[in-house]
Amino acid sequence: MHIETLKVFCDIIESGSVSYAASQNFVTQSAVSQQVRSLEDKYECRLLERARAGVKPTPAGQILYNSSKEIVRRFIELENRLREIGSIVAGAIRVGTVYSVGLHELPPYLTEFLRTYPQVNVHLEYLRSNKIYEDLVEGKIDLGVVAYPAKRGQIVTIAFRHDELVLVVPSDDALAKLNRVSVAQLVGQKFVGYERDIATRKASDRILREYGVKPFYTMEFDNIETIKRAVEIGQGIAIVPRSTVELETARGSLKMLEFTEGPFTRPLAIIYKRGRELSPAVRKFIEVLTTSKVQLPGQAPPRSVEKADRTDRSDRAERLERVERAEKV
């Protein structure tokens, strides 16, 4: 019996989905079904059954899962230790993040990481923030990248970046004549926003309340791309991270305004499960995220190469020290 087969089986049980297990292991659903059948043939019993909520283990399947989970965990730890000794950075990384970060913040970091470590497969999943924390604790993903990180005892948090929050309006809106706007000027405006349980929505509502604005939301969505489309067609204005609207403002479909009371920023962080042994690939991925100086949309380049080099060295040392402190806690 192959360890890979046991891992696939564990992924099916934990997710309740054959297709999810296939994507996590970079194989087809047909290959996953064949692996399950091989296990059932070997032990001459059914291991899975269909249910409304997805795939569930039979009593025999539960017994196999309970033992296999520990076998897989110990095997992965063994692989990680051997790779560290041999200085091999390979394997797969499962990263959970929200749309705005995954689509607009991570791509340049991913490009640099994959160029440096081409033997690593990075599987990016778009999830709601609360699901990212759940999947980390359950071991379904290796890392999360979230906005407004929550303090949880089971989670290690490493600071990543800060987004600037800006106002976007339709290109033909009266406010589009301005480059900066006061929060108080937004009284009586219609808003498009994130759904109420999303951290960025809670933060933007706090900003509005602080300056006496009670927002009226015409539409609420769970991802940034839909919010932008709604603003473009005149359903309202929105407070969003600057990096997410660079393309639309460049082509003129949206107008971006800074806040005179700002800048208001959105903290981003890398999170992972406390006590989990991180693979060399995961450690290197964290290192790239926390030490690389990539050029993001809307960022001004350094004023001089010499000053940028000094800043890079200082920031790199500081961020590496932060990672090491987080590991020791």
Secondary structure, DSSP 8 states (H G I E B T S, - for coil): --HHHHHHHHHHHHHT-HHHHHHHTT--HHHHHHHHHHHHHHHTS--EEEETTEEEE-HHHHHHHHHHHHHHHHHHHHHHHHHHHHT---EEEEEEE-HHHHHHTSHHHHHHHHHH-TTEEEEEEE--HHHHHHHHHHTS-SEEEEES----TTEEEEEEEEEEEEEEEETTSGGGG-SEE-GGGGTT-EEEEE-TTSHHHHHHHHHHHHTT---EEEEEESSHHHHHHHHHTTS-BEEEEGGGSHHHHHHTSEEEEEETT--EEEEEEEEEETT----HHHHHHHHHHHH-----TT----S-HHHHHHHHHHHHHHHHHHHHHHHH-
